[in-house]
């Protein structure tokens, strides 16, 4: 059982600027309407402390493991609800250069596990909305401070 969510946005800023905002976990409470808290070291194999709370929905705290850190390009982590195989989510952020001072930011998550069918509606509404709200907020912050 697998489900993928995806949201992308074009941002007028450098890959470096978008990466700096995305990886500045201490700054998340100031601008991020979806990932309200993120703590930990962005080192492959390390565990993070994440609080995701889309607007109008209950929050969920989890401790994903960092899978990939490619500066200015890609960040991946995987989290599990209780035990692997029940409800797993691999979250992927990518920054793709589109030319001078422009990037495409993509946020995806691949959900697998036994509970995916039961949680599909919540993923399609609340989680998808959270992706879009975060992408828009990241764009606004990056473009506001791009100078």
Number of C-alpha atoms within 10 A of each C-alpha: 11 15 15 15 15 15 18 17 15 17 25 20 22 22 24 14 18 24 21 14 19 17 17 11 19 12 14 19 13 9 15 24 22 24 21 19 18 21 15 14 14 20 13 15 13 14 20 20 14 19 17 20 20 24 14 9 13 9 13 12 15 17 19 22 20 22 18 16 16 13 13 19 16 17 22 21 23 21 21 19 17 10 9 13 14 13 20 23 23 19 21 18 20 20 26 16 18 14 10 10 14 17 21 20 23 18 23 19 22 15 24 20 17 15 16 19 14 9 12 15 11 12 18 13 12 17 21 19 17 23 23 19 18 20 23 18 16 22 22 15 19 22 17 11 11 14 7
